[in-house]
Amino acid sequence: MDLGLEVSPAALAEIAKVGFDPVFGARPLKRAIQQRIENPLSKLLLDGSFGPKDTIEVTTDPIQSPGKFIFSKAKAKARAKSVPASSAA
């Protein structure tokens, strides 16, 4: 499907906070990513919320809704137009 994924710094911090456990190593982090990012995103992909070549932005608001991730289509970034060099005579 050629999808892109952009994860905001706040979302990275939140998933790191939720998945941190010095006793069990990376297992809680992997589980947190699966439960809070992969599973909800899979459901959204299956119901057609995102199409081919979409870039999905993952954000969170740790103050309003801690631990909840928001998935949305990333806004298209403007590409710089190439301007041909003027011909000097």
C-alpha positions, 0 to 999 in steps of 0.5 A: 500500500506504500503508506507512510507513518509520522509519529510526533515527539509527544506520541513517542514520549507517551509510548516510551512512558507507557512501555517502560519497565526496567525489569522486563526489558523491551517486551512491555514496549513492544506490547504497548506499540502493538496495543496502542498503535498497531491494532487501532491503526490496523482497524482504521486501514481495514475500514478504509480510513486511509488509502494507498500512498497516504501518510498517517500522522500519529499524535497524542495529547498527554494532558487531555487524553493521556495514553490515547493516540490520534491517527490522521492523514498528514497534510501534504507537504509543499514541494519546492518548484524548480525554476529553470535558469534564465538564458544569458546572451 
